[in-house]
Amino acid sequence: MKSSFSVNASFHKKIKSLEEKALVGAKEQLTDIARSAVNFSPVDTGAYVTSFSYTVGAGRPRGKSSKNKPKYQNAQSKRDEGFSNLAGDISKAKSLEDLDQIILRNNSPHADDVEYGEKWHKTQGYFVFSQLRNLYG
């Protein structure tokens, strides 16, 4: 015995709509994480806060050094720049498959010092990634 059937076009439209809604939701979550990351970050030269990147597709991660950069930069301006970088990374995702394995990273040479305070004379550490894990899992 054999049976055949066809799936009507409305089913495919519904699936596509669900995929689009899921992508929008995922991008909103990534945007919330990006905003939190830059808000939790200290700003002196701006090198750390502008070194965040999401890995979406090919590309090199951002990593800026604070050496020879002027200190006491406008914190909000540098945070806005860092957030803008991350928003650009998020906008590269065109489908859910692009987000299968997305990683937030900070490739600044002093990222471990900022996070944990090792060899750091300012604080015991800002624990930016630890705070993000506590908030978003």
C-alpha positions in Angstrom: 0.0 0.0 0.0 1.2 3.4 -0.8 0.0 6.9 0.0 1.2 10.3 -1.1 0.3 13.8 0.1 1.5 17.3 -0.4 2.1 20.0 2.1 0.2 23.2 1.3 2.0 26.5 1.0 0.5 28.0 4.2 2.4 25.4 6.2 5.7 26.6 4.8 4.7 30.2 5.4 4.0 29.4 9.1 7.4 27.7 9.5 9.1 30.7 7.9 7.3 33.1 10.1 8.3 31.1 13.2 11.9 31.1 12.1 11.8 34.8 11.6 10.3 35.4 15.1 12.9 33.1 16.7 15.7 35.0 15.0 14.3 38.4 16.2 14.0 37.0 19.7 17.6 35.7 19.6 18.9 39.0 18.3 17.1 40.8 21.1 18.7 38.6 23.7 22.1 39.2 22.2 21.5 42.9 22.2 20.6 42.8 25.9 23.8 40.9 26.7 25.8 43.4 24.6 24.3 46.3 26.5 25.0 44.7 29.8 28.6 43.9 28.8 29.5 47.4 27.9 27.6 48.8 31.0 29.5 46.5 33.3 32.9 47.5 31.8 35.3 50.0 33.2 36.4 52.8 30.9 39.8 54.5 31.2 41.3 54.5 27.7 38.3 52.7 26.1 40.4 49.9 24.8 38.6 47.2 26.9 35.0 48.2 26.3 35.6 48.6 22.5 37.3 45.2 22.3 34.1 43.1 22.7 33.0 41.1 19.7 30.5 38.4 18.8 31.8 35.7 16.5 29.2 35.6 13.7 30.7 33.9 10.6 34.2 34.7 9.5 36.2 37.6 10.9 38.8 38.5 13.4 37.9 39.2 17.0 38.4 42.8 18.2 41.3 43.4 20.5 42.7 46.8 21.3 45.6 47.6 23.6 45.5 50.5 26.1 49.2 51.3 25.6 49.8 54.9 24.5 46.1 55.7 24.5 44.9 58.8 26.4 43.4 58.0 29.8 40.1 59.3 31.3 38.1 59.0 28.1 34.4 59.9 28.1 32.9 56.7 29.5 29.5 56.9 27.8 31.1 57.7 24.4 33.3 54.6 24.6 30.5 52.4 25.8 28.4 53.6 22.9 31.2 52.7 20.5 31.6 49.3 22.1 27.8 48.6 21.9 27.8 49.8 18.2 30.5 47.3 17.4 28.5 44.5 19.0 25.3 45.6 17.3 27.1 45.4 14.0 28.2 41.9 14.7 24.6 40.9 15.6 23.3 42.4 12.4 25.5 40.0 10.4 23.3 37.1 11.5 20.8 36.4 8.7 19.4 33.1 10.0 19.1 31.0 13.1 21.9 28.8 11.7 24.3 31.8 11.9 23.6 31.8 15.7 24.2 28.1 16.2 27.4 28.8 18.1 27.9 32.5 18.9 30.6 33.6 21.3 31.0 36.9 23.1 34.6 37.6 23.6 37.0 40.4 24.6 40.3 40.1 22.9 41.9 43.1 24.6 45.5 42.2 25.8 44.5 43.1 29.4 41.0 41.4 29.4 42.1 38.9 32.1 43.4 41.7 34.3 40.1 43.6 34.0 38.1 40.4 34.7 40.0 39.0 37.6 42.2 41.8 38.8 45.5 39.8 38.3 48.4 42.2 38.0 45.9 45.0 38.3 46.4 47.9 40.7 42.9 49.4 40.3 40.5 46.8 41.7 40.2 43.2 42.5 38.6 42.7 39.1 35.4 43.8 37.5 34.1 40.3 36.7 32.2 41.4 33.6 31.8 37.9 32.2 30.9 36.5 35.6 28.2 39.1 35.9 26.9 38.2 32.4 26.8 34.5 33.3 24.9 35.3 36.5 22.3 37.3 34.6 21.9 35.4 31.4 23.2 31.9 32.2 
